[in-house]
């Protein structure tokens, strides 16, 4: 989860793994209120997931305080992946106020993730 940060503050820590699925992940998408929540679904054996990991780590630092980022290993928590209809990884879901706003599957340019985040943030600020 990213910590609040100002322009001069230290960079945020990378996203945390969802230990024990954070009570099956349902509270995660609601806990931030109107702050968008990004959840990356991945597995350790997935090569493309490593590339998305780097993107999500960068996003967590760049958007510290504006979004909350989490990572969930689908091998550890297949029931959670199934509950979100995750069929392929890497998949990134973006929630706002507990509702899924965006779903991005595969390894795509960082700009794709940023556009989805910016839209969610601008919707939050209105």
LUMKOL-757473 format. One line per 10 residues: their letters; for each residue x, y, z of C-alpha. Coordinates in Angstrom, 2 decimals. Example, Ala and Ser with C-alpha at 12.3 -4.5 7.8 and 13.67 -1.06 7.14 Angstrom:
2
as> 12.30:-4.50:7.80  13.67:-1.06:7.14
***
This chain:
126
xxxxxxxxxx> 0.00:0.00:0.00  1.40:3.41:-0.89  1.97:5.98:1.83  0.98:9.62:1.45  3.76:11.67:-0.10  4.49:15.23:-1.14  6.87:16.32:-3.90  9.79:16.39:-1.46  8.85:13.33:0.56  10.59:9.98:0.29
xxxxxxxxxx> 9.19:7.65:-2.35  6.43:5.31:-1.24  7.21:1.68:-0.53  6.33:-0.82:-3.24  2.86:-2.38:-3.11  2.40:-5.03:-0.46  1.28:-8.54:-1.11  -2.17:-9.33:0.16  -1.38:-11.61:3.08  -4.14:-14.12:3.66
xxxxxxxxxx> -5.97:-12.39:0.88  -6.74:-9.57:3.33  -9.89:-11.38:4.45  -10.51:-12.54:0.90  -9.69:-9.13:-0.59  -13.23:-7.75:-0.39  -12.38:-5.11:2.23  -9.35:-3.94:0.24  -11.36:-2.50:-2.59  -13.60:-0.63:-0.12
xxxxxxxxxx> -11.15:0.39:2.58  -9.75:3.40:0.77  -13.05:5.25:0.45  -12.95:7.31:-2.70  -9.22:6.74:-3.26  -8.79:4.32:-6.18  -7.45:0.86:-5.29  -5.26:-1.06:-7.75  -4.88:-4.83:-7.32  -2.36:-6.74:-9.42
xxxxxxxxxx> -3.10:-10.46:-9.83  0.10:-12.39:-10.56  2.06:-15.63:-10.00  5.76:-16.20:-9.37  6.18:-18.43:-12.46  4.65:-15.80:-14.79  7.33:-13.96:-16.83  5.04:-11.16:-18.04  3.97:-10.60:-14.43  7.51:-9.46:-13.61
xxxxxxxxxx> 7.24:-6.68:-16.18  3.88:-5.57:-14.80  5.37:-5.74:-11.26  7.90:-3.07:-12.25  5.16:-0.88:-13.71  2.97:-1.24:-10.61  5.95:-0.48:-8.34  6.62:2.73:-10.31  2.95:3.68:-10.21  2.80:3.08:-6.44
xxxxxxxxxx> 5.62:5.57:-5.95  4.43:8.12:-8.50  0.84:8.11:-7.23  1.58:7.76:-3.52  -1.31:9.15:-1.51  -3.59:9.22:-4.56  -4.09:5.47:-5.05  -3.53:2.34:-2.98  -1.72:-0.55:-4.65  -1.77:-4.24:-3.73
xxxxxxxxxx> -0.46:-7.46:-5.27  -2.19:-10.82:-4.96  -0.49:-14.12:-5.84  -3.13:-16.20:-7.61  -1.33:-19.45:-6.72  -1.69:-18.64:-3.02  -5.29:-17.41:-3.31  -6.99:-19.06:-6.30  -10.41:-18.58:-4.71  -9.96:-14.81:-4.75
xxxxxxxxxx> -8.83:-14.82:-8.37  -11.88:-16.90:-9.25  -14.20:-14.56:-7.36  -12.92:-11.68:-9.52  -13.17:-13.80:-12.71  -9.40:-13.68:-13.25  -8.71:-16.12:-16.08  -5.29:-14.86:-17.22  -2.41:-13.15:-15.55  -1.11:-10.60:-15.19
xxxxxxxxxx> -4.38:-8.80:-14.61  -4.72:-5.42:-12.94  -8.07:-4.34:-11.53  -8.79:-0.77:-10.51  -11.57:-0.05:-8.02  -13.16:3.14:-6.77  -15.69:3.17:-3.92  -15.69:-0.63:-4.02  -16.75:-0.77:-7.69  -14.53:-2.15:-10.45
xxxxxxxxxx> -13.65:0.71:-12.78  -11.02:-0.90:-15.04  -9.60:-4.31:-15.86  -6.30:-4.60:-17.72  -5.03:-8.04:-18.73  -1.61:-8.75:-20.16  1.61:-6.79:-20.35  0.81:-3.39:-21.76  2.69:-0.08:-21.84  2.72:1.88:-18.61
xxxxxxxxxx> 0.67:4.60:-20.32  -2.35:2.25:-20.46  -2.30:1.82:-16.68  -1.68:5.52:-16.11  -4.67:6.52:-18.28  -6.96:4.25:-16.27  -5.58:5.60:-12.99  -5.84:9.23:-14.09  -9.46:8.70:-15.12  -10.27:7.12:-11.75
xxxxxx> -8.49:9.89:-9.87  -10.19:12.65:-11.84  -13.55:10.96:-11.22  -12.69:10.89:-7.49  -11.85:14.59:-7.39  -15.10:15.73:-9.00
***
